[in-house]
């Protein structure tokens, strides 16, 4: 008996789509960590094993920790850790960076610890895990719900995926109009103290001066305001000069992000030429900017977020949507 045409079309569509969704995926979870963060690695190992049991054998998912030089770390303890867990990859470079304020874009005189490990760790994965489909780049204070991640990746079907908490930000706000940063604008325009203070900085628009004042009040409370504003301006000029732009192309928050095979191989191929001295998450935008046909997937709206806490711009409640939760500590894991 002949099959109805509508059923034939349904079968053709089904066969065209389902293999992509059911195909086993090879996902590498790259965790960048410093040697002193053993407790974080142990928590992530435990969480990964629990999630891995729920995933079954449908996909191949591996979690590895990418490490820098030993510096003053206990080499014997590191050897014991590697012998026990077999999940450490030493790619070299700085173990850590000088302290900076949270969520501040910066540039160092040498590669940042995480930037170096991201680039050279990616090159290591391409060489030693050539069959990978995706790399999940993870901060070592982030919790990852592996089964939920895999359900999302199963639906993508592209090697050009770039998935994370998307950001687009200025690097140099010195020429920002006042009315963009001060509401109501009339109040600032008629504030004699603000106008008098900002006359010291003719190289800045009034809005840029006001924005730097706000930065100083948030991060440098108690410091002389004139000195602080001048230093902020020098810092943002240095950042913009290093990147060659007053704004950053879209990038991902450092809590974690996922790249498809094509992007991973591109980074590996250009490992010796990519920018590595800037904040690791911001410079992602400059790595990706030359690429055609990137499939951007924004994980805002409760998928990737900080642990719920007051004062965090990126925090959200933990729900059945949560795939990645950042700012974890031992107490929050309980």
For each residue, the residues with C-beta under 8 A, 3 or more apart:
1:
2:
3: 7 8
4: 7 8
5: 8 9
6: 9 10
7: 3 4 10 11
8: 3 4 5 11 12
9: 5 6 12 13
10: 6 7 13 14
11: 7 8 14 15
12: 8 9 15 16
13: 9 10 16 17
14: 10 11 17 18
15: 11 12 18 19
16: 12 13 19
17: 13 14 20 21
18: 14 15 21 22
19: 15 16 22 23
20: 17 23 157
21: 17 18 154 155 157
22: 18 19
23: 19 20
24: 58 59 60
25: 59 60 61 133 134 150 153 154
26: 59 60 61 129 131 132 133 134
27: 59 60 61 62 132 133 134 135 136 149 150 153
28: 61 62 64 125 129 132 134 135 136
29: 48 61 62 63 64 135 136 138 144 146
30: 64 66 118 121 122 125 135 136 137 138
31: 41 44 63 64 65 66 138 139 140
32: 65 66 113 114 117 118 121 137 138 139 140
33: 37 40 41 65 66 67 140
34: 37 67 68 95 96 113
35: 38 67 68 70 71 73 74 78 95
36: 73 96
37: 33 34 40 41 140
38: 35 41 42 77 81
39: 42 43 330
40: 33 37 43 44 140 141
41: 31 33 37 38 44 45 65 81 140
42: 38 39 45 46
43: 39 40 46 47 328 330 333
44: 31 40 41 47 48 63 65 138 140
45: 41 42 48 49 63 85 87
46: 42 43 49 50
47: 43 44 50 51 143 144 333
48: 29 44 45 51 52 63 144 146
49: 45 46 52 53
50: 46 47 53 54
51: 47 48 54 55 144 145 146 147
52: 48 49 55 61 146
53: 49 50
54: 50 51 146 147
55: 51 52 58 59 61 146 147 150
56:
57:
58: 24 55 150
59: 24 25 26 27 55 150
60: 24 25 26 27
61: 25 26 27 28 29 52 55 146 150
62: 27 28 29 129
63: 29 31 44 45 48 87
64: 28 29 30 31 87 88 89
65: 31 32 33 41 44 87 88 89 140
66: 30 31 32 33 89 91 117 121 124
67: 33 34 35 78 88 89 90 91 95 117
68: 34 35 71 90 91 92 93 94 95 96 113 116 117
69: 90 92 93 94 95
70: 35 73 75 78 95
71: 35 68 94 95
72:
73: 35 36 70 77 78 95
74: 35 77 78
75: 70 78 79
76: 79 80
77: 38 73 74 80 81
78: 35 67 70 73 74 75 81 82 88
79: 75 76 82 83
80: 76 77 83 84
81: 38 41 77 78 84 85 88
82: 78 79 85 86 87 88
83: 79 80 86
84: 80 81
85: 45 81 82 88
86: 82 83
87: 45 63 64 65 82
88: 64 65 67 78 81 82 85
89: 64 65 66 67 121 124
90: 67 68 69
91: 66 67 68 116 117 120 121 124
92: 68 69 116 120
93: 68 69 111 113 116 117 120
94: 68 69 71 97 110 111 112 113 116
95: 34 35 67 68 69 70 71 73 113
96: 34 36 68 113
97: 94 100 108 112 113 114
98: 108
99:
100: 97 104 106
101: 104 219
102:
103: 313
104: 100 101 219 279
105: 169 171 236 239 248 278 279 282
106: 100 235 239 278 279
107: 238 239 242 277 278 279
108: 97 98 111 112 277 278
109: 277
110: 94 277
111: 93 94 108 115 116 276 277
112: 94 97 108 115 116 276 277 278 279 280
113: 32 34 68 93 94 95 96 97 116 117
114: 32 97 117 118 254 280
115: 111 112 118 119 275 276 277 278 279 280 283
116: 68 91 92 93 94 111 112 113 119 120 276
117: 32 66 67 68 91 93 113 114 120 121
118: 30 32 114 115 121 122 137 267 280
119: 115 116 122 123 267 271 274 276
120: 91 92 93 116 117 123 124 271
121: 30 32 66 89 91 117 118 124 125
122: 30 118 119 125 126 135 264 267 268 271
123: 119 120 126 127 267 268 271
124: 66 89 91 120 121 127 128
125: 28 30 121 122 128 129 132 135 264 268
126: 122 123 129 130 132 264 265 268
127: 123 124 130 268
128: 124 125
129: 26 28 62 125 126 132
130: 126 127
131: 26
132: 26 27 28 125 126 129 135 261 264
133: 25 26 27 153 159 260 261
134: 25 26 27 28 153 161 258 259 260 261 264
135: 27 28 29 30 122 125 132 258 259 264
136: 27 28 29 30 144 149 256 257 258
137: 30 32 118 256 257 258 259
138: 29 30 31 32 44 142 144 256 324
139: 31 32 142 254 255 256 326
140: 31 32 33 37 40 41 44 65
141: 40 326 327 328 329
142: 138 139 255 256 324 325 326 328
143: 47 324 325 326 328 333
144: 29 47 48 51 136 138 149 256 323 324
145: 51 148 149 322 323 324
146: 29 48 51 52 54 55 61 149 150
147: 51 54 55 150 151
148: 145 151 152 321 322 323
149: 27 136 144 145 146 152 153 258 323 324
150: 25 27 55 58 59 61 146 147 153 154
151: 147 148 154 155
152: 148 149 155 156 163 323
153: 25 27 133 134 149 150 156 161 258
154: 21 25 150 151
155: 21 151 152
156: 152 153 161 163 260 295 297
157: 20 21
158: 161 260 295
159: 133 260 261 262 263
160: 260 262 263 291 293 294 295
161: 134 153 156 158 258 259 260 263 295 297
162: 252 257 258 259 260 263 288 294 295 296 297
163: 152 156 257 258 259 296 297 299
164: 252 253 255 256 257 258 297 298 299 304
165: 252 253 255 257 298 299 300 304 305 314
166: 250 251 252 296 298 299 300
167: 248 250 251 252 253 281
168: 247 248 249 250 251
169: 105 247 248 251 282
170: 173 176 246 247 248
171: 105 236 239 240 243 245 246 247 248 282
172: 175 236 237 239 240 246 247
173: 170 176 181 207 208 211 212 236
174: 203 204 205 208 212 233 236 237
175: 172 204 205 207 208 246
176: 170 173 180 181 205 207 208 211
177: 180 181 205 206 207
178: 181 182 185 188 189 205 206 207 210
179: 182 183 185 207
180: 176 177 207
181: 173 176 177 178 207 210 211 214
182: 178 179 185 187 188 207 210
183: 179
184: 187 188
185: 178 179 182 188 189
186: 189 190
187: 182 184 190 191
188: 178 182 184 185 191 194 206 210
189: 178 185 186
190: 186 187
191: 187 188 194 195
192: 195 196
193: 196 197
194: 188 191 197 198 206 209 210 213
195: 191 192 198 199 206
196: 192 193 199
197: 193 194 200 209 213 225 226
198: 194 195 201 204 206 209 210
199: 195 196 202
200: 197 226
201: 198 204 209 229 230 233
202: 199
203: 174 233
204: 174 175 198 201 208 209 212 233
205: 174 175 176 177 178 208 209
206: 177 178 188 194 195 198 209 210
207: 173 175 176 177 178 179 180 181 182 210 211
208: 173 174 175 176 204 205 211 212 233
209: 194 197 198 201 204 205 206 212 213 229
210: 178 181 182 188 194 198 206 207 213 214
211: 173 176 181 207 208 214 215
212: 173 174 204 208 209 215 216 228 229 232 233 236
213: 194 197 209 210 216 217 225 229
214: 181 210 211 217 218
215: 211 212 218 219 220 232
216: 212 213 219 220 221 223 225 228 229 232
217: 213 214 220 221
218: 214 215 221
219: 101 104 215 216
220: 215 216 217 223 228
221: 216 217 218
222:
223: 216 220 227 228
224: 227 228
225: 197 213 216 228 229
226: 197 200 229 230
227: 223 224 230 231
228: 212 216 220 223 224 225 231 232
229: 201 209 212 213 216 225 226 232 233
230: 201 226 227 233 234
231: 227 228 234 235
232: 212 215 216 228 229 235 236
233: 174 201 203 204 208 212 229 230 236 237
234: 230 231 237 238
235: 106 231 232 238 239
236: 105 171 172 173 174 212 232 233 239 240
237: 172 174 233 234 240 241
238: 107 234 235 241 242
239: 105 106 107 171 172 235 236 242 243 278
240: 171 172 236 237 243 244 245 246
241: 237 238 244
242: 107 238 239 275 277 278
243: 171 239 240 248 275 278 282 283 286
244: 240 241
245: 171 240 248 249 286
246: 170 171 172 175 240
247: 168 169 170 171 172
248: 105 167 168 169 170 171 243 245 251 282 285 286
249: 168 245 285 286 288 289
250: 166 167 168 285 288 296
251: 166 167 168 169 248 281 282 283 284 285 288
252: 162 164 165 166 167 256 257 281 284
253: 164 165 167 257 281 304 314 326
254: 114 139 279 280 281
255: 139 142 164 165 304 306 314 324 326 327
256: 136 137 138 139 142 144 164 252 304 324 326
257: 136 137 162 163 164 165 252 253 284
258: 134 135 136 137 149 153 161 162 163 164
259: 134 135 137 161 162 163 263 264 267
260: 133 134 156 158 159 160 161 162 263 264 295
261: 132 133 134 159 264 265
262: 159 160 265 266
263: 159 160 161 162 259 260 266 267 288 291 294
264: 122 125 126 132 134 135 259 260 261 267 268
265: 126 261 262 268 269
266: 262 263 269 270 291
267: 118 119 122 123 259 263 264 270 271 274 287
268: 122 123 125 126 127 264 265 271
269: 265 266
270: 266 267 273 274
271: 119 120 122 123 267 268 274
272:
273: 270
274: 119 267 270 271 283 287
275: 115 242 243 278 283 286 287
276: 111 112 115 116 119 283
277: 107 108 109 110 111 112 115 242
278: 105 106 107 108 112 115 239 242 243 275 282 283 286
279: 104 105 106 107 112 115 254 282 283
280: 112 114 115 118 254 283 284
281: 167 251 252 253 254 284
282: 105 169 171 243 248 251 278 279 285 286
283: 115 243 251 274 275 276 278 279 280 286 287
284: 251 252 257 280 281 287 288
285: 248 249 250 251 282 288 289
286: 243 245 248 249 275 278 282 283 289
287: 267 274 275 283 284
288: 162 249 250 251 263 284 285 291 294
289: 249 285 286
290:
291: 160 263 266 288 294
292:
293: 160
294: 160 162 263 288 291
295: 156 158 160 161 162 260
296: 162 163 166 250
297: 156 161 162 163 164
298: 164 165 166
299: 163 164 165 166 303 304 323 324
300: 165 166 303 304
301: 321
302: 305 316 317 319 321 322
303: 299 300 321 322 323 324
304: 164 165 253 255 256 299 300 323 324 326
305: 165 302 314 315 316 322 324 325 326
306: 255 309 312 314 315 316 325 326 327
307: 312 315 318 325 326 327 328 332
308: 312 315 316 317 318
309: 306 312 315 327
310:
311:
312: 306 307 308 309 315 327
313: 103
314: 165 253 255 305 306 326
315: 305 306 307 308 309 312 327
316: 302 305 306 308 319 322
317: 302 308
318: 307 308 322 325
319: 302 316 322
320:
321: 148 301 302 303
322: 145 148 302 303 305 316 318 319 325
323: 144 145 148 149 152 299 303 304
324: 138 142 143 144 145 149 255 256 299 303 304 305
325: 142 143 305 306 307 318 322 328
326: 139 141 142 143 253 255 256 304 305 306 307 314
327: 141 255 306 307 309 312 315 332
328: 43 141 142 143 307 325 332 333
329: 141 332 333
330: 39 43 333 334
331: 334
332: 307 327 328 329
333: 43 47 143 328 329 330
334: 330 331
